[in-house]
Amino acid sequence: MIFNFPTNLFIEALAVLFAVTYLLLAVKQDVKCWFAAIISSTLYFFIMYKAGLYMEAWLQIFYIVMAFYGIQQWTVTNNNQSKFIVRSWRWNTHFWVIAIIIILAIITGLLLEKFTNAALPFLDGLTTWGAIITTYMVAKRLLENWIYWFVIDMISIYLFLSRGLFLTAILFCIYLVIIFFGYRSWIKIRDENIKNA
């Protein structure tokens, strides 16, 4: 058993609550989403580390740093303009970004496999590097972040189920639904920006 019942289950439930709050607020383009992310990521650092998902654990530190960056980016933008601007990358940029994520996941997986007792090191690396790039995309308000998150979260569901993190796996199933609505919402915002430009 990975967790001591019920204390760790309560901590995981709290982390899930703040993670859902983060995503719902991000869909609404509310800067407060980043504060929920800080709390959720702090809790998840300890949860993932204890579960042997070391890349996922250290990813939470990155999330905390990016949350502060996101607060700065969204606050500055909101103060300088009245509307939320959604951007996109070119397809060739996505090709190179995905290639880099896969290469880094392979390198990280090999290192974790050789030097640690990490669980599922290659998948852990893939979801971690994918999440690092995608969190940056959210902070920069790139529309395609939702597509990246969908793929990452699908893989993460398997990863978390394999480590007994059932509440977190349920959270990521909920994420898949929210992602769909988030993507539609941001497309609508992008189209309105283009129409009003």
Secondary structure, DSSP 4 states (H G I P E B T S, - for coil): --S-TTHHHHHHHHHHHHHHHHHHHHHTT-TTHHHHHHHHHHHHHHHHHHTT-HHHHHHHHHHHHHHHHHHHHHHHHHHH-SSPPPB---HHHHHHHHHHHHHHHHHHHHHHHHHS--SSHHHHHHHHHHHHHHHHHHHTTBTTHHHHHHHHHHHHHHHHHHTT-HHHHHHHHHHHHHHHHHHHHHHHHHHHHHHH-
